[in-house]
Amino acid sequence: MQITSTNIAKPATIIWNGKKVVTGIYKKPTTTPIYLGKDDVKHDEVTDRKYHGGEFKACYLFSENHYSYWKNLYPNLEWNWGMFGENLTISGLDETQLFIGDIYKVGDALVQITQPREPCFKLGIKFGSQNILKQFIEHGYSGTYVRVLKEGFVKAGDILELVEQNRNSLSVYQFNSLLFSQEKNKNHLKLAIENESIPLKKREWLINFLD
């Protein structure tokens, strides 16, 4: 896996249900390295701290390889890297091969895979249709958030090097399916609940489905 593009956003104001909402989803490629901090990416807009940023969502990665799929569905949009609000566009990122808790070295930083992206209305506004939320969930390739274990600069061209694999885990793809499926895989539930790379609040929510 390799960084294709590093992306950050300035605050943008959108209208949702008649109200003004500030968002950082309109990310643009940078020409210089970006700094991955413990709670967010330096100089990147993170407005709604309830759902974005923080220890388990410090940085969002999305796969370059999925762009062609979405371009076919939305050919009339103005396409560029960062389209999905990702900080890092990654070549070769495959959610079926990324496991929750895996640790990677990238640039000067050390990051840990934590959880898939759960889309919200802001993605729908950016794509001009709220239908993309259902499409995004059903497609299953969500990208991934990471926890930053060691802060540092990263840049386009940097390689993601696997440092430590969590062997008793589930993949990002499996976790995404677990979050949205009505019939939840009991084995995957147990793996998620026992995985400390997942926020405690989300693990406590998943416990309810074991009964």
N, C-alpha and C positions, 0 to 999 in steps of 0.2 A: 504494500500500500504506500502511496506517495501523495503528498499535498499538491493538488493542482492549483488551488487558489486560496488565499487568505482573505476573509471578508469581514467588514465591520459596517455599522450603520450610524447615521446621525438620527436624532429623534424626528419622527414624522407624525403628523396629525391626520387621523382618518375619522370618518363619521360612521357610527354604528348605532342603529336604532335611535337616530336623532341626536346622539350625543358625541362630543369630541373625545377621541381616544388617542393617546400618544403611544407609538409603537416603535420597536427597533427591528421590524421584520424586513425592512427595505435595505438589505445589506448590499454593499458594492465591493468588488475586488480592490485590494490594496496593492501598492507598488513597493511597499516596505514590509519588513517582518512585523508580526503582531505579538503582543505579550499575553500569555495565558496566566491569569492570576487565580488565586484560590476560589474566588467567588464569581469571577466573570473575566471577560477579555478586556484588557485596558483600552479605553477610548471607544468602546462599543456601547451603544445605547441599550440598556436593560431597564425598562420602565416598570413592568408589573413583577415585582420581586416575589409575589406569591407563587407565580408559575414559571418564572424564568430566573436564571442566575442562581447563585448559592452553591453550596458544596457539591451537590450531586448533579447540578446542571451548569457547571462553570463554563462549558464550551460545547457547542453542537457541531457534529460531523455529519455530512451527507455525501452519498456516493456520486461521483461523476458519471458512473456507469448507468445510473437510473435516469439521467437527463433525457435521453432519446425517447424513452417510454412516455414521459410527460410532455415532451415537445410534440409528439404525435397527437396527444389529446388536446393540447392547447397551442396550436401552431401560430396563432395570431398575437401572442404575447411578445414583449420585448425581452428576449432571453439573454441572461448573463450568469456567471457564477454567483452564488449567494442567493439564488432565486427562492430557495426554500427557507431562507433565514439562517443558513448555516454559517458558522465562523470558518470552518475548514471544509472545502470541497476536496474529496479524497478519491483518487483513482484506485480502483481495485477493492474498495470497501464492500464487503459482502456480509450482510447481517446474519446469514446462516452460519458463518464461520467466526463471528465475533461473540465471545462469551462474557456474560456479566461477571465482572471482577477481574478480567484480563488486564494486565498492565503493559503499556507500551511506552517506549522512549521515542520522542519526536522532537527534533531540534534540540533545544536546551531543556525542554520540559519532560516530565514524567506524568502520564495520564492513565486513568483507570476507567474501563467501560462500566457505565452505571445503569442506563435505562433508555428505552426507545422514546422517540418524540411522539407525543399525543397532540394531534393538530387542533387548533382552535379557529374561531371565526376570522382571525386576522389573516390566516393563510387564504381563506375563502375570498376576502376582500382583495388581496393581492392578485389572485388568479381570476377575479371577476365572477366567481361562482362559488356558492357554499357547497355545491355538489362535490367539490374536491375533497372535502373532509371525509365523506363516505368512501370515495375512490382511494384516498390515501390510506385509510385503515384497511380496506379490502386488499389493496396491493400488497401490503405487509412489509414493504421495505422502507422502514421508518427513519433510517439514519440512527445515530446514537448520541446521547449526552455522555460526557466524561467528567470525572472528578480529577482535579489537578493536584497530584501528590507532590510535585516539584514544579514551582513556577519557572517560566522561561520564555524566551523568544522562539517563534517558529516562522518558517517562510515557505513560499512555494518551492517545490523540489525536494523538501525534506522527506525522508523515509520514516514510516512508522515501523519500529523494530519491536517485536514481541519480547518482553523481558520476563514475564511470569504469566502462565496460563492457569486459570481457575478450572481445574478438571472436574470438580463436582458442581457443575453449573448448568445453566440453560443459555441458549444463544439469544441474541437480541431479537432475532426473528421469532423464536419460540416465546419469548417474554411478551413481545407485541401481540401475538396471537392470544396469549393467556389473558392479557388485560382486556381484550375486546370480545372474546368468545363467550357465548352463553353457557356452553358446556365446557367447564374448565378442566384441563388435564391435571389430575391429582398429583402425579409425580412432579410435574412442573411447578405446581403450587408449593409443594414441600421444598423443592430446590430454591425457589424464590424467597420463601419465608425465612429460610436458614441463611440466606446470602446477605451479609452485612454491607455489601457494595450497593444495595438497594436501600433507599431511605426508609427509616423505621415506620413512618406514617403509612407508606404504601404497603409495607409488609404486614402491618396490623390490619389494613383493609383486606388484604388477601386471605388472612386467617379466617375471615367470615365465610369463605367459600369451601372450607374443609369439611363442614358439617354435612 
